[in-house]
Amino acid sequence: MSDIIYNVDDIKTALNPVLHGYKVKRAMLFVSYVKGLANEKSDVDLLVDS
């Protein structure tokens, strides 16, 4: 596990090519990262509509 706490822009940049590669219609980030409560133990929660 990493000690890095990502910001929303970092997550978007990392996921964008993957989501486009799978022709995802919409992806929503939620929980700790959206609320600004992420810490080094947080996971990235996504709702994906394909």
C-alpha positions as CSV (number, residue, x, y, z in Angstrom):
1,M,0.0,0.0,0.0
2,S,1.2,3.5,-0.7
3,D,1.5,6.5,1.6
4,I,0.4,8.8,-1.2
5,I,-2.8,10.8,-0.9
6,Y,-4.0,11.6,-4.4
7,N,-6.0,14.6,-5.4
8,V,-9.1,14.4,-7.7
9,D,-7.1,15.7,-10.7
10,D,-4.4,13.0,-10.2
11,I,-7.1,10.3,-10.2
12,K,-8.9,11.7,-13.3
13,T,-5.6,11.9,-15.1
14,A,-4.7,8.3,-14.2
15,L,-8.1,6.9,-15.0
16,N,-9.0,8.8,-18.2
17,P,-7.1,6.6,-20.6
18,V,-8.4,3.4,-19.0
19,L,-12.0,4.6,-19.0
20,H,-11.8,5.7,-22.7
21,G,-10.2,2.4,-23.6
22,Y,-13.2,0.6,-22.2
23,K,-15.7,3.1,-23.7
24,V,-17.1,4.0,-20.3
25,K,-20.0,6.4,-20.5
26,R,-19.6,7.8,-17.1
27,A,-17.5,7.3,-13.9
28,M,-18.2,8.9,-10.6
29,L,-15.7,9.3,-7.8
30,F,-17.3,9.2,-4.3
31,V,-16.8,8.9,-0.6
32,S,-13.5,10.1,1.0
33,Y,-11.8,11.7,-2.0
34,V,-14.8,13.7,-3.0
35,K,-15.4,14.8,0.6
36,G,-11.8,15.8,1.1
37,L,-11.4,13.2,3.8
38,A,-8.9,10.9,2.1
39,N,-5.9,9.6,4.1
40,E,-3.1,7.2,3.4
41,K,-5.4,4.2,4.0
42,S,-8.2,5.4,1.7
43,D,-9.1,3.5,-1.4
44,V,-10.5,5.1,-4.6
45,D,-14.3,4.5,-4.9
46,L,-15.8,4.6,-8.4
47,L,-19.2,4.1,-9.8
48,V,-18.8,3.1,-13.5
49,D,-21.5,3.2,-16.1
50,S,-20.5,1.4,-19.3
